[in-house]
Structure formats: C-alpha cells, structure tokens
Amino acid sequence: MFATTPLRIVAVSAGLSQPSSTRLLADRLAAATRERLAAEQDRNVEVQVVELRDLAVDIAHHLLSGFPSATLREAIDAVTEADGLIAVTPVFTASYSGLFKSFFDLIDNTELTGKPVVIAATGGTARHSLVLEHALRPLFAYLRALTVPTSVYAASEDWGSSGDEYTEGLPSRIRRAGGELASAVLGRTVSGASRAPGLDDGEDAVVPFEQQLADLRLD
C-alpha cells in the first residue's frame, strides 16, 4: 500500500499579478523537484499549486473570525499534509508579502515540523535577495520546517539569463534546489555532513563533520 501512495509536492505562490513571475518560479521549482523524484524512485509524484491571490478574502475572514472557509481549509490541509513544500513570495518593502505572511500565520507552528521546504522569492532587483535569509528562513525555522540549503531568488534580469562563468544562472539554481528538496523528501541527507560513510562508499565517501574537525587537529 505504501509503495503505491503518491508523493505530494505543494507549491505556495503569493504572486498577485496574472501571469505572475512568482507563480512561474513556483512552477519551475515544482517541475525540477518532480523530475528528480521521478528519476530516483518508482512512486507517482503529485504536484499542487496553492495560489494565495485566490484565497486573499478567505484569509482575511479567517484572521477576523477564526474560522476558515472550506476552500481555505483545503489549502491549509494540502500544505500541512504535503511530503515537500515550495514557498514563493514576491518581495514587498524588503520582506515577504503581507498575503504570504498572513497565510502562514494561520498554520500552527507544529504543523510543519520536519517538513522539507524550498524557500524562494521574486523581485525587481537583486539587491533584495537577502530577504530569503533575513525573513523567509527565520519564518520557517519558527514553524520548525526543514529548509533545504539552496534558496532561490529571481530578479527581473534573471529571467532568460544563463549566468556567466562566475555565477550560476536561474535554471541551475532551480535544478539544485529541486534536487535538494527531492533528496530531503526521500529522507536522504542534503549536505552530506550528517551521514557516516558506509561499506559501499568509495573514495568520495562523505566524512561526518565531527570527524573532519578531528582530522584537522594538530598532534
């Protein structure tokens, strides 16, 4: 029964316009995650996108009344029951959008415990890229989620750019973040620092962080 249960990836998009670069980034991260999951295991992968712009009124009513509509309840359940989560917001006033924050304010801070999450954001300029570290990562740390190492910020100039020899382009960052989320969903180490080398590991076996420190100590 377990083997036939599909893996569920849910992407939350807080974009307001239509079409939206925020939704586009969410879709591409979901596609990268699905592609990696499909390549590494035999279970089906289901992807659902939660568009917060369609839930804005329901979110406001819930904040005022304490009771979610049926549609909002379905969206919250989809997020809390997902095997992996992708959270994407546009940058407003150097932080996540109010709509994005309001939605996650409705989720109890134990409901996402240990859930693998990719955090991502879109903005007009690369100067706001640190929003991922000073706003989104602390938010999901409070919610006890497991954010993967790679976060993705897409400025206006990133779309259609493949990067240069000194920087990774947006498609490369999306693939890397999707791969990390897939690994986390499958219960594999993302950074490798916590896994002891096994008998089947070759020369490239990962050495635990504690052992690396011991090896660096002087005699």
Rosetta silent file (secondary structure, phi, psi, omega in degrees, C-alpha in Angstrom):
SEQUENCE: MFATTPLRIVAVSAGLSQPSSTRLLADRLAAATRERLAAEQDRNVEVQVVELRDLAVDIAHHLLSGFPSATLREAIDAVTEADGLIAVTPVFTASYSGLFKSFFDLIDNTELTGKPVVIAATGGTARHSLVLEHALRPLFAYLRALTVPTSVYAASEDWGSSGDEYTEGLPSRIRRAGGELASAVLGRTVSGASRAPGLDDGEDAVVPFEQQLADLRLD
SCORE:     score description
SCORE:     0.000 S_00000001
   1 L     0.000  -43.899 -177.881    0.000    0.000    0.000 S_00000001
   2 H   -61.652  -39.090 -175.663    2.798    2.399    0.958 S_00000001
   3 H   -66.075  -23.644 -177.995    4.626    1.862   -2.316 S_00000001
   4 H   -94.915   -5.809  179.234    1.595    2.960   -4.325 S_00000001
   5 L   -73.992  124.093 -177.889    0.928    6.115   -2.311 S_00000001
   6 L   -70.268  149.661  171.696    1.966    9.126   -4.417 S_00000001
   7 E   -79.516  137.605 -175.745    4.431   11.676   -3.133 S_00000001
   8 E  -113.927  119.424  175.451    2.794   15.078   -2.781 S_00000001
   9 E  -109.783  125.091  179.504    4.645   18.290   -3.552 S_00000001
  10 E  -116.524  129.923  176.942    2.769   21.510   -2.795 S_00000001
  11 E  -111.160  126.525  177.043    3.905   24.917   -4.040 S_00000001
  12 E  -101.768  120.116  179.942    2.528   28.062   -2.385 S_00000001
  13 E  -114.319  124.367 -179.851    2.602   31.105   -4.658 S_00000001
  14 L  -103.215   18.886  177.730    1.886   34.560   -3.252 S_00000001
  15 L   -64.583  146.943 -177.826    2.055   36.385   -6.585 S_00000001
  16 L  -104.098  -31.128 -177.889   -0.654   38.965   -7.167 S_00000001
  17 L   -83.591  169.244  177.712   -0.495   39.588  -10.904 S_00000001
  18 L  -145.253  111.981    2.987   -1.614   37.249  -13.629 S_00000001
  19 L   -71.142  162.406 -173.336    0.575   35.987  -15.210 S_00000001
  20 L  -129.018  133.295  175.667    2.988   36.143  -12.309 S_00000001
  21 H   -66.715  -28.460  176.971    6.745   35.636  -12.155 S_00000001
  22 H   -65.158  -44.566  177.280    6.197   34.289   -8.635 S_00000001
  23 H   -65.673  -38.176  179.299    3.880   31.588   -9.979 S_00000001
  24 H   -61.887  -43.030  178.621    6.333   30.867  -12.794 S_00000001
  25 H   -65.228  -40.512  177.537    9.151   30.341  -10.302 S_00000001
  26 H   -60.985  -43.539  179.868    6.918   28.080   -8.192 S_00000001
  27 H   -62.899  -41.644 -177.545    6.025   26.013  -11.267 S_00000001
  28 H   -71.458  -35.623  175.280    9.656   25.611  -12.314 S_00000001
  29 H   -66.323  -40.483  178.332   10.767   24.585   -8.833 S_00000001
  30 H   -64.466  -40.501  179.679    7.930   22.062   -8.681 S_00000001
  31 H   -65.379  -40.301  179.519    8.880   20.677  -12.102 S_00000001
  32 H   -65.901  -38.826  178.992   12.536   20.313  -11.072 S_00000001
  33 H   -67.514  -45.398  179.193   11.530   18.528   -7.880 S_00000001
  34 H   -61.054  -43.083 -178.980    9.134   16.217   -9.691 S_00000001
  35 H   -60.430  -44.330 -179.385   11.750   15.382  -12.327 S_00000001
  36 H   -68.658  -41.173  179.042   14.327   14.401   -9.705 S_00000001
  37 H   -63.283  -41.745 -179.647   11.823   12.398   -7.650 S_00000001
  38 H   -64.273  -32.054 -178.162   10.610   10.540  -10.738 S_00000001
  39 H   -78.394  -21.256 -171.570   14.179    9.659  -11.660 S_00000001
  40 H  -108.192   -6.331  178.818   15.108    8.338   -8.220 S_00000001
  41 L  -156.525  171.613 -170.063   12.118    6.231   -7.143 S_00000001
  42 L   -99.463   -3.450 -178.237    9.073    4.393   -8.522 S_00000001
  43 L   -79.797  151.792  174.818    6.184    6.166   -6.793 S_00000001
  44 L   -67.209  153.503  178.781    3.953    8.651   -8.579 S_00000001
  45 E  -122.497  121.988  177.653    4.515   12.330   -7.822 S_00000001
  46 E  -105.680  134.246  178.589    1.583   14.723   -7.491 S_00000001
  47 E  -117.795  131.060  176.358    2.115   18.491   -7.647 S_00000001
  48 E  -127.451  135.347  176.833   -0.412   21.025   -6.390 S_00000001
  49 E  -108.558  126.768  175.958   -0.050   24.805   -6.549 S_00000001
  50 E   -99.829  110.818  179.194   -1.839   26.939   -3.951 S_00000001
  51 E   -90.095  109.384 -176.518   -2.480   30.419   -5.383 S_00000001
  52 H   -69.437  -26.072  179.096   -2.855   32.780   -2.421 S_00000001
  53 H   -59.902  -30.962  179.452   -4.300   35.567   -4.589 S_00000001
  54 H   -79.161  -11.650 -177.176   -7.423   33.418   -4.973 S_00000001
  55 H  -112.588    7.165 -172.400   -7.648   32.980   -1.191 S_00000001
  56 H   -56.969  -46.375 -178.897   -6.992   36.574   -0.097 S_00000001
  57 H   -66.902  -41.946  179.163  -10.565   37.302    1.053 S_00000001
  58 H   -63.224  -38.417  178.300  -10.857   33.922    2.789 S_00000001
  59 H   -63.576  -44.457  179.174   -7.558   34.524    4.597 S_00000001
  60 H   -62.335  -43.042  179.425   -8.763   37.935    5.845 S_00000001
  61 H   -62.786  -39.960  179.801  -12.066   36.469    7.041 S_00000001
  62 H   -65.257  -40.651  178.732  -10.243   33.693    8.882 S_00000001
  63 H   -62.708  -32.646 -178.982   -7.953   36.169   10.626 S_00000001
  64 H   -83.561  -38.654 -172.921  -11.021   38.094   11.804 S_00000001
  65 H  -101.783  -24.885 -176.399  -13.345   35.229   12.668 S_00000001
  66 L    84.697    5.177 -178.568  -11.040   32.335   13.445 S_00000001
  67 L  -124.391  122.134 -179.995  -12.955   30.057   11.075 S_00000001
  68 L   -81.152  149.676  170.803  -11.589   29.056    7.666 S_00000001
  69 L   -70.844  167.510  179.241  -13.766   28.621    4.601 S_00000001
  70 H   -61.676  -39.283 -179.324  -13.881   25.158    3.050 S_00000001
  71 H   -66.094  -43.277  179.020  -11.569   26.289    0.241 S_00000001
  72 H   -67.133  -38.612  178.166   -9.027   27.763    2.640 S_00000001
  73 H   -60.508  -39.979  178.180   -9.203   24.666    4.847 S_00000001
  74 H   -63.768  -40.773 -179.969   -8.360   22.526    1.817 S_00000001
  75 H   -66.316  -43.472  179.053   -5.352   24.723    1.016 S_00000001
  76 H   -63.444  -43.178  178.949   -4.053   24.587    4.601 S_00000001
  77 H   -63.106  -38.917  178.955   -4.514   20.808    4.712 S_00000001
  78 H   -60.687  -42.446 -179.390   -2.666   20.449    1.400 S_00000001
  79 H   -67.532  -47.361 -175.056    0.312   22.368    2.821 S_00000001
  80 H   -72.591  -23.582 -178.647    0.426   20.578    6.172 S_00000001
  81 H   -98.882   -0.402 -178.489   -0.002   17.106    4.607 S_00000001
  82 L   -68.952  151.722  173.179    2.491   17.568    1.762 S_00000001
  83 L   -78.942  -28.660  177.718    5.634   15.483    1.593 S_00000001
  84 E  -148.614  145.930 -174.354    7.550   18.521    0.378 S_00000001
  85 E  -124.763  139.367  173.453    6.743   22.235    0.261 S_00000001
  86 E  -119.215  123.267 -176.228    7.805   25.056   -2.055 S_00000001
  87 E  -121.048  117.967 -174.509    7.098   28.563   -0.739 S_00000001
  88 E  -128.701  130.023 -179.970    7.469   31.531   -3.094 S_00000001
  89 E  -132.596  147.730  166.566    6.692   35.184   -2.385 S_00000001
  90 E   -74.796  156.127  178.357    7.218   38.481   -4.175 S_00000001
  91 E   -89.116  122.006  174.976    9.336   40.975   -2.242 S_00000001
  92 E  -122.491  125.001  177.564    7.335   43.868   -0.790 S_00000001
  93 L    50.078   48.261  174.341    9.113   46.550    1.272 S_00000001
  94 L    63.716   25.704  177.412   12.235   44.410    1.642 S_00000001
  95 E  -154.033 -174.766  175.307   10.361   41.407    3.040 S_00000001
  96 E   -68.875  161.913 -177.932    7.779   38.756    2.176 S_00000001
  97 L   -73.246  157.419  177.244    4.342   39.971    1.155 S_00000001
  98 H   -62.480  -36.509  179.083    1.571   40.520    3.697 S_00000001
  99 H   -64.378  -43.319  178.239   -0.565   37.922    1.941 S_00000001
 100 H   -59.804  -49.595 -178.928    2.217   35.336    2.214 S_00000001
 101 H   -64.840  -40.210 -178.663    2.735   36.030    5.930 S_00000001
 102 H   -62.358  -39.100  179.259   -0.996   36.073    6.646 S_00000001
 103 H   -64.454  -47.596 -178.086   -1.438   32.617    5.146 S_00000001
 104 H   -73.913  -17.111  171.351    1.366   31.075    7.173 S_00000001
 105 H   -65.023  -22.359 -178.055    0.072   32.874   10.277 S_00000001
 106 L   -84.028   -6.444 -178.105   -2.922   30.534   10.005 S_00000001
 107 L  -101.067  126.001  179.419   -0.743   27.425   10.310 S_00000001
 108 L   -59.430  145.334 -173.152    0.090   26.177   13.791 S_00000001
 109 L   -75.562    8.031  171.613    3.808   26.230   14.498 S_00000001
 110 L  -109.694   -8.057 -172.704    3.857   22.454   14.988 S_00000001
 111 L   -74.681  -20.735 -179.509    2.093   21.541   11.726 S_00000001
 112 L  -109.080   14.790 -176.112    5.205   21.855    9.546 S_00000001
 113 L   -56.276  121.456  177.543    7.647   20.206   11.944 S_00000001
 114 L    75.005    4.481 -177.794   10.377   18.455    9.959 S_00000001
 115 L   -79.098  129.394  178.584    8.729   19.139    6.613 S_00000001
 116 E   -68.231  133.249 -176.116   11.240   19.758    3.776 S_00000001
 117 E  -137.068  135.514  165.983   10.798   23.241    2.299 S_00000001
 118 E  -100.684  127.842  175.819   12.361   25.226   -0.529 S_00000001
 119 E  -102.830  140.891 -176.894   12.086   28.969    0.044 S_00000001
 120 E  -151.414  159.114 -179.151   12.094   31.320   -2.938 S_00000001
 121 E  -152.577  157.761  176.039   11.285   34.904   -3.819 S_00000001
 122 E  -125.336  150.512  179.431   10.953   37.233   -6.781 S_00000001
 123 E  -163.893  170.681 -177.416   11.757   40.914   -7.039 S_00000001
 124 L   -78.804  -20.759 -176.641   12.661   43.709   -9.375 S_00000001
 125 L  -141.649  148.719  179.447   16.292   43.921   -8.309 S_00000001
 126 H   -67.260  -14.199 -178.909   18.935   41.543   -6.996 S_00000001
 127 H   -62.721  -19.108 -178.281   19.525   43.929   -4.068 S_00000001
 128 H   -95.751   10.128 -174.183   16.599   42.297   -2.244 S_00000001
 129 L   -63.550  -25.722 -179.256   17.939   38.741   -2.459 S_00000001
 130 L   -70.295   -5.348  175.351   18.859   38.670    1.236 S_00000001
 131 H   -57.688  -29.102  179.889   15.145   38.602    2.048 S_00000001
 132 H   -63.075  -37.676 -175.356   15.488   34.833    1.813 S_00000001
 133 H   -90.308  -35.630 -175.631   17.900   34.740    4.744 S_00000001
 134 H   -92.908  -10.281 -179.085   16.649   37.552    6.980 S_00000001
 135 H  -125.588  -57.431 -173.671   12.911   36.949    6.542 S_00000001
 136 H   -71.597  -45.322 -177.525   11.880   33.630    4.981 S_00000001
 137 H   -63.243  -42.964  175.043   14.381   31.279    6.582 S_00000001
 138 H   -62.413  -35.272  178.617   13.650   32.548   10.136 S_00000001
 139 H   -60.291  -47.519 -177.704    9.902   32.262    9.452 S_00000001
 140 H   -77.893  -20.796  170.659   10.162   28.589    8.546 S_00000001
 141 H   -66.774  -40.609  176.963   12.612   27.962   11.372 S_00000001
 142 H   -63.179  -36.784  178.364    9.899   29.214   13.726 S_00000001
 143 L   -79.802    1.757  175.218    7.452   26.835   12.025 S_00000001
 144 L    65.849   23.853  176.546   10.003   24.046   12.646 S_00000001
 145 L   -81.361  164.791  178.427   10.246   23.168    8.976 S_00000001
 146 E  -105.060   96.861  179.425   13.409   21.818    7.367 S_00000001
 147 E   -80.272  132.956 -179.276   14.536   24.380    4.794 S_00000001
 148 L   -72.557  159.104 -175.073   16.946   22.972    2.222 S_00000001
 149 L   -59.379  -39.639 -175.644   20.326   24.724    1.841 S_00000001
 150 L   -88.474  120.580  170.690   19.640   26.287   -1.563 S_00000001
 151 L  -106.709  156.954 -173.070   17.128   29.122   -1.666 S_00000001
 152 E  -124.849  121.941  173.551   16.184   30.746   -4.966 S_00000001
 153 E  -115.638  131.274 -179.687   15.805   34.455   -5.655 S_00000001
 154 E  -120.443  107.852  172.762   14.770   35.599   -9.111 S_00000001
 155 E   -84.338  168.712 -177.774   15.242   39.252  -10.026 S_00000001
 156 H   -56.099  -39.343 -176.378   13.815   40.664  -13.227 S_00000001
 157 H   -75.325  -11.382 -179.334   17.135   40.322  -15.033 S_00000001
 158 H   -73.909  -27.025 -177.581   17.433   36.627  -14.079 S_00000001
 159 L   -70.942  121.809 -178.771   14.658   35.540  -16.420 S_00000001
 160 L    87.001    0.559  179.210   16.205   34.435  -19.683 S_00000001
 161 L  -101.233  135.724  178.192   19.735   34.739  -18.324 S_00000001
 162 L   -98.065    5.223 -179.952   22.021   31.710  -18.209 S_00000001
 163 L    81.093 -171.774  176.730   24.577   33.413  -15.967 S_00000001
 164 L  -134.376 -170.982 -174.365   28.284   33.714  -16.637 S_00000001
 165 L   -67.707  -14.737 -178.771   31.443   31.846  -15.679 S_00000001
 166 L  -105.178  -10.063 -176.796   31.396   33.337  -12.180 S_00000001
 167 L  -134.196  152.929  174.447   27.707   32.974  -11.323 S_00000001
 168 L   -85.587  135.626  174.623   25.008   30.333  -11.519 S_00000001
 169 L   -75.971  166.434 -178.501   22.070   31.165  -13.727 S_00000001
 170 H   -57.313  -46.536  179.884   18.493   30.863  -12.507 S_00000001
 171 H   -57.007  -37.654  179.865   17.826   27.489  -14.217 S_00000001
 172 H   -66.703  -41.629  179.384   20.848   25.968  -12.477 S_00000001
 173 H   -66.526  -37.701  177.848   19.749   27.235   -9.070 S_00000001
 174 H   -63.043  -45.359  179.341   16.231   25.921   -9.645 S_00000001
 175 H   -62.474  -40.941 -178.957   17.557   22.463  -10.538 S_00000001
 176 H   -66.738  -43.472  178.981   19.816   22.401   -7.497 S_00000001
 177 H   -64.824  -41.473  178.064   17.031   23.474   -5.116 S_00000001
 178 H   -62.855  -39.203  177.593   14.629   20.951   -6.658 S_00000001
 179 H   -65.200  -40.654  178.389   17.216   18.205   -6.269 S_00000001
 180 H   -65.644  -40.278  178.187   17.789   19.091   -2.623 S_00000001
 181 H   -64.541  -43.253  178.558   14.056   19.063   -1.919 S_00000001
 182 H   -59.858  -43.945  178.854   13.692   15.677   -3.630 S_00000001
 183 H   -62.160  -41.246 -179.751   16.551   14.263   -1.547 S_00000001
 184 H   -67.399  -39.299  178.254   15.006   15.608    1.654 S_00000001
 185 H   -62.074  -37.654 -179.658   11.589   14.184    0.758 S_00000001
 186 L   -82.573    3.272  176.185   13.190   10.777    0.225 S_00000001
 187 L    79.334   18.710  179.405   14.881   11.037    3.602 S_00000001
 188 L   -95.966  154.786  177.342   18.370   11.407    2.253 S_00000001
 189 L   -65.572  141.562  179.506   20.997   13.771    3.575 S_00000001
 190 L   -91.376  -49.249 -177.656   21.161   17.057    1.671 S_00000001
 191 L   -86.931  -24.388 -178.080   24.545   18.405    2.724 S_00000001
 192 L    88.757  -10.659 -174.646   26.117   15.029    3.462 S_00000001
 193 L   -70.654  -19.650 -175.186   27.645   16.252    6.713 S_00000001
 194 L   -99.672    0.615 -175.156   25.450   14.046    8.900 S_00000001
 195 L  -105.532  125.359  176.333   25.983   10.710    7.096 S_00000001
 196 L   -77.736  143.825  179.941   28.771    8.349    8.087 S_00000001
 197 L   -65.028  141.277 -179.546   30.497    6.591    5.186 S_00000001
 198 L  -105.471 -179.740 -177.248   29.317    3.041    4.560 S_00000001
 199 L   -66.135  -27.749 -177.811   30.953   -0.068    3.167 S_00000001
 200 L   -86.152   -3.834 -178.690   29.678    0.670   -0.323 S_00000001
 201 L   -79.991  141.808  179.624   31.111    4.171   -0.385 S_00000001
 202 L   -95.769 -146.410 -177.541   34.218    4.729   -2.474 S_00000001
 203 L   -64.519  -26.285 -176.311   36.879    7.377   -2.377 S_00000001
 204 L   -91.370   17.706 -179.198   34.260   10.120   -2.453 S_00000001
 205 L   -57.754  143.928 -179.216   32.530    8.943    0.732 S_00000001
 206 L   -79.527  133.368  179.190   31.251   11.792    2.873 S_00000001
 207 L   -99.161  129.509  179.407   33.090   12.294    6.138 S_00000001
 208 L   -56.808  153.043 -176.087   30.982   13.429    9.124 S_00000001
 209 H   -59.317  -42.388 -178.636   31.578   16.975   10.321 S_00000001
 210 H   -61.429  -39.180  179.405   32.881   15.818   13.713 S_00000001
 211 H   -68.729  -36.094  177.482   35.457   13.571   12.024 S_00000001
 212 H   -60.930  -41.428  179.111   36.535   16.429    9.747 S_00000001
 213 H   -64.243  -42.121 -179.884   37.215   18.553   12.850 S_00000001
 214 H   -62.335  -39.784 -178.852   39.179   15.733   14.470 S_00000001
 215 H   -65.792  -25.290 -177.115   41.305   15.300   11.343 S_00000001
 216 H   -85.119  -12.583 -177.156   42.176   18.991   11.399 S_00000001
 217 L   -70.149  144.537  178.661   43.502   18.937   14.983 S_00000001
 218 L   -79.302  147.521  177.644   47.229   19.169   15.430 S_00000001
 219 L   -71.944    0.000    0.000   49.114   16.270   17.039 S_00000001
